[in-house]
């Protein structure tokens, strides 16, 4: 799975819209949309927020981080 797909799956597993997920991690909804459509990747600050979200909701983070670092399949 590509990074964009990892983020989308994480969001959908949480039953969140792009808007709600964006609010949870402190970005604007358009940013989440750009991540999910492979037009952009999160910066380090956003990745820390995503990690915090994963920890708070007991979701695995290592695969997401690996995809982000390597821009490869999870």
RODO-2510 file (C-alpha; in nm, 4 decimals, decimal comma):
residues 74
     n   res          X          Y          Z
     1     x     0,0000     0,0000     0,0000
     2     x     0,1295     0,3477    -0,0824
     3     x     0,1527     0,6235     0,1762
     4     x    -0,1548     0,7951     0,0341
     5     x    -0,3514     0,4736     0,0766
     6     x    -0,2188     0,4202     0,4312
     7     x    -0,3510     0,7603     0,5359
     8     x    -0,6858     0,6995     0,3708
     9     x    -0,7233     0,3588     0,5388
    10     x    -0,6270     0,5059     0,8767
    11     x    -0,8865     0,7801     0,8372
    12     x    -1,1590     0,5422     0,7237
    13     x    -1,0837     0,2911     1,0032
    14     x    -1,1466     0,5799     1,2397
    15     x    -1,4785     0,6574     1,0650
    16     x    -1,3649     1,0136     0,9998
    17     x    -1,4185     1,2444     0,7065
    18     x    -1,1194     1,4284     0,5663
    19     x    -1,2432     1,7355     0,7535
    20     x    -1,2707     1,5554     1,0867
    21     x    -0,9332     1,3827     1,0458
    22     x    -0,7715     1,7143     0,9557
    23     x    -0,9130     1,8716     1,2699
    24     x    -0,7836     1,5811     1,4815
    25     x    -0,4267     1,6278     1,3599
    26     x    -0,4282     2,0063     1,3230
    27     x    -0,4199     2,0611     0,9479
    28     x    -0,6725     2,1947     0,6980
    29     x    -0,8933     1,9470     0,5090
    30     x    -0,7299     2,0331     0,1762
    31     x    -0,4014     1,9063     0,3168
    32     x    -0,5473     1,5636     0,3920
    33     x    -0,6945     1,5584     0,0424
    34     x    -0,3515     1,6327    -0,1091
    35     x    -0,1977     1,3494     0,0939
    36     x    -0,4624     1,1032    -0,0155
    37     x    -0,4296     1,2002    -0,3826
    38     x    -0,0461     1,1825    -0,3767
    39     x    -0,0083     1,5542    -0,4490
    40     x     0,1843     1,6134    -0,1251
    41     x     0,3354     1,4367     0,1735
    42     x     0,3151     1,5442     0,5382
    43     x     0,6008     1,7387     0,6919
    44     x     0,7667     1,6281     1,0147
    45     x     0,5244     1,8235     1,2330
    46     x     0,2254     1,6609     1,0642
    47     x     0,3835     1,3170     1,0987
    48     x     0,4232     1,3760     1,4716
    49     x     0,0533     1,4630     1,4873
    50     x    -0,0341     1,1487     1,2892
    51     x     0,1786     0,9428     1,5275
    52     x    -0,0015     1,0972     1,8239
    53     x    -0,3351     1,0166     1,6600
    54     x    -0,2274     0,6555     1,6073
    55     x    -0,1106     0,6191     1,9661
    56     x    -0,4286     0,7775     2,1047
    57     x    -0,6486     0,5460     1,8965
    58     x    -0,4291     0,2364     1,9316
    59     x    -0,3482     0,2078     1,5596
    60     x    -0,0105     0,0825     1,4357
    61     x     0,2166     0,3640     1,3208
    62     x     0,5337     0,1915     1,1993
    63     x     0,3950     0,1012     0,8569
    64     x     0,2744     0,4561     0,7965
    65     x     0,6115     0,5977     0,8972
    66     x     0,7943     0,3512     0,6736
    67     x     0,5798     0,4486     0,3742
    68     x     0,6391     0,8171     0,4471
    69     x     1,0151     0,7747     0,4713
    70     x     1,0548     0,5504     0,1705
    71     x     0,7629     0,6718    -0,0420
    72     x     0,7040     0,3041    -0,1067
    73     x     0,4436     0,0445    -0,0399
    74     x     0,3611    -0,0402     0,3232
***
